């Protein structure tokens, strides 16, 4: 799921107010971060299988611009509305990119 511009702005405000505004990268001590505009997911571990329909945690990666160290933030805790229609799906984003070329 891809964040729209409003969601990305909301995310960056949330991160600046709660975490990144005072956090240096633990690897290089850099203070410049970039949030991906793509929501990833983490699933529960199921030995040798994939659980379909099980719980999923929506995550946003935030990467140090200096060294690439990556943090994970829960999209729901960051206040991102994941209601269908609020964000673009990956297939919608790919179609738009293809039509722009």
Residue, then its C-alpha position, 0 to 999 in steps of 0.5 A: x500500500x502506498x502512502x498519499x501525500x497527505x498521509x506522508x506529511x502526517x507521518x513525518x509530523x508524527x515522527x518529528x514530534x515523537x521520535x526522530x526530532x530528538x533521535x540520532x542514528x545509532x550507527x552513524x549519529x546522523x540526524x537526517x531521515x527519510x520515510x518510505x511512501x510504501x507501507x510494508x507488513x509483518x506477519x506472525x511466524x508459522x513454521x514452513x507455511x504462510x498464515x492467510x488471513x492472520x494478523x498483520x502489523x502495518x509498518x513504515x520504514x524510516x531510513x537514515x540518509x547518511x548510512x542507510x540504517x532502517x527503523x520500523x514504525x507501526x503505521x496505525x500508531x503513527x495515525x495513518x488511516x488504512x481504510x480502503x480507498x485512503x491509500x493507493x495499492x501497489x498495482x494502482x501506483x504501478x499503473x500510474x507510473x506506467x502511464x506517466x512514462 
